[in-house]
Amino acid sequence: MTTPRGLHAQVLETLGQRIVSGAVVAGTVLRPEDVTAEFGVSRSVVREALRVLQSLGLVEPRQRVGTQVLPPTSWELLAPEVIRWRGASSGYFVQQRELLELRLGIEPVAASLAATRGTGATAPVLAAALDMVDAARSGDGTAYLEADVRFHRALLTGSGNTVFAHFATTVEALLRTRTSESRDTITRWTGAAAARHEAVGRALAAGDPAAAATATTALVGVTRDEFIAEAPGR
């Protein structure tokens, strides 16, 4: 997942990050003429950026008021754009914990389903896990992240459940927020984490739903605990 580019994207990214970071608080009215003047873009570019922000639940047009910034309870928190913006804010560790808790309820079930669907579903998961092991050994943080993304996408899509497969986009966005902090590189957690991914892949390859679910619960649960341990001011 890459950050979008262009005039529209520049306005969207800046306003989105300001809202999610709290630099622009809920209740603030965004006036198109002010945004146009700040960025030096046309009104149509501003309207399109505000339309996207509205679709993500960050703003809402109010009659006789203007476009008003909404509180976090209205945000589309599973949208990749919102995940990216939260990942670049002080809410990074909170987001990681919250979505890892959600993943604990989804990925073990996906693993148990994938384990029953044969090598077409399980082989990509194990292959990605083994790539993670190799990347951890060589100290290649970028390769590790890319293999991690492939692993979780294969796990969720391999379940055969289209809703779980759709959730893979959310998980990828969450994983890619790690490029802005230490977990993009090889850390003290990485070797053990790669081994836990391999355990999931082996259980899937063996066609053992119970073992796959148990291994996935351990994988996601330990990752959650690591982020809680790393969170500042915990």
Secondary structure, DSSP 8 states (H G I E B T S, - for coil): -----SHHHHHHHHHHHHHHHTSS-TT-EE-HHHHHHHHT--HHHHHHHHHHHHHTTSEEEETTTEEEE--GGGS-TTSHHHHHHHHTSTTHHHHHHHHHHHHHHHHHHHHHHHTTS-HHHHHHHHHHHHHHHHHHHHT-HHHHHHHHHHHHHHHHHHT--HHHHHHHHHHHHHHHGGGGSGGGS--TTHHHHHHHHHHHHHHHHTT-HHHHHHHHHHHHHHHHHHHHHHSTT-
